[in-house]
Amino acid sequence: MTTAFFAPSQALRGEVVAPPDKSISHRAALLGAMSTGTVRISNFLRAADTLSTLDALRAIGARVDDHGDGTVVVRGCGLRAAREPGGPIDVGNAGTLMRLLPGWLASQEGRIFVLDGDSSIRRRPVDRIAEPLRRMGADIRTTDGRFPPFVVYGTPLAAITYELPVASAQVKSCVLLAGLGAEGTTRVVEPVPSRDHTERMLAGAGVAVVRDGRTVSVPSSAELAAQDVVVPGDLSSAAFMIAAAVLVPGSRIVVRDVGVNWTRTGFLRILARMGAVVGGELEEPSAAVAASEPICDLEVGAGPLTGTVVEADEVPLAIDELPLVALLGCLAEGETVVRGAQELRVKESDRIAGVVDGLRDLGATIEATDDGFVVTGTGGRGLRGGSIDARGDHRMAMLGAIAGLASADGVRVAGMDAAAVSYPSFAEDLARLA
Ligand code: S3P
């Protein structure tokens, strides 16, 4: 475990290219493996999580050539021809891989797959995917009824209509992928919209994906014809640079090539409400399922912030950025409240407890609630600083770093190496701007 110190920063200046999107990199490789034919992925994220996906796909029979420069070429196995691996599939720290892959594997008749991962993965619930898959006829074993290791005995599946009890793109994607190999048309009803990368990529692969209000449906499919993919920059990673520029007085930066799919840009809308100015051509919501991902450059400057309220319907659109909303709230005028975000408790760490304890130790006035937090801002003055433990969570490590830049005494982050899970060049990119 490495410890790093982030000193109070001068104004941030310059440009940085957003690192490749993690969600889209996982999906591009997975859909490539499910297809017949060869898919070329450019700007693939080479980080711990997404390399776990490449290894998993190799283990079940896909031919994966990682050129090491962001180009990955996947020759698929075909929708019904995943191979039974010689041992457990190791998903590492990757929750998205753990939740999406079983959707495909559940219909691989007569083959057995065991999915396991690191100590964080073993604490993250998988009953949320076991339940709908079982309703489709899948034969699944979990540990203590809720946790990995997760065992899939492949068997024929039948389509269902599934009302998601929580808005989760991972669960939605799992059911849709299972639906491709099931008999009939599978429907998923979302309580509120969540990221739609799976739907877009399936549409691009020739699947007749239909969205009707809160319902997304996919028909049973013979085969997929995944297209070549250029992965956009990851807004969830760029958000750390954006927050740094908003918080450190006098800053002005440009973040290039950021994916601005409407279902991912909730953080930018929250920032706008708080008074920050972020310039760029953002996507507007649309009734039709797009088959591509919009990209733009974002221009960000520092400014005075006011507190805001984030309600449940906005939570999935900014889920991974909510720790940064807490930090921004610390320096805003008035109160910032996040509600309906109990999902934060089952991320790579309990991000309600981690954010509240961590920021309070740095001088913040912040209270945890069951489903979020309430922050009382300083009206512009930075936090005192001190030490924060990343708790093995990449986004907590990067949160601590950004808090340091906007603090009086700097912040020491224990476990900074966790950032490599999603953003291996985080420290370099930050140093370039700071
Ligand atoms: C993800 C969905 C979100 C998000 C995670 C990535 C995805 O999780 O927090 O980092 O790629 O689908 P949930 O679907 O569990 O909310």
Boltz pocket constraint, residues with backbone or C-beta under 6 A from the ligand:
constraints:
  - pocket:
      binder: B
      contacts: [[A, 22], [A, 23], [A, 24], [A, 96], [A, 167], [A, 168], [A, 169], [A, 170], [A, 171], [A, 173], [A, 195], [A, 319], [A, 320], [A, 343]]
      max_distance: 6.0
